[in-house]
Amino acid sequence: MVQYDFLDASFGALADPTRRGILEHLGRGPATVTELAERFEMTLTGVKKHIGLLEEAGMVVTEKRGRVRYCRIGEHMFDREVAWMQGYRQMLEARMDRLDEFLRRTEPEQ
């Protein structure tokens, strides 16, 4: 059986509007945890939980410099997810091609 645990983590992380907002914010450039907490009007503990889930999903990378933790977008964010979706797209396109071929073969002559 193929394991898709990464999909659970990814889509679970994306299910929350705050985490999507954090990704959008980090898409414009790195930010500290404190900056993110202020931006989203959250406690440091609350934003750290969101960052932790995004980090587990491979969407965010954090780095501690001194007493400050910096966050940035992961380098290969969504590569696995896109590959998974493309596989399904190819499968569906192949099915549609076979259906089209069948319908052309079985279409009554006019």
Secondary structure, DSSP 8 states (H G I E B T S, - for coil): ----HHHHHHHHHHTSHHHHHHHHHHHTS-EEHHHHHHHTT--HHHHHHHHHHHHHTTSEEEEEETTEEEEEE-TTTTHHHHHHHHHHHHHHHHHHHHHHHHHHHH----
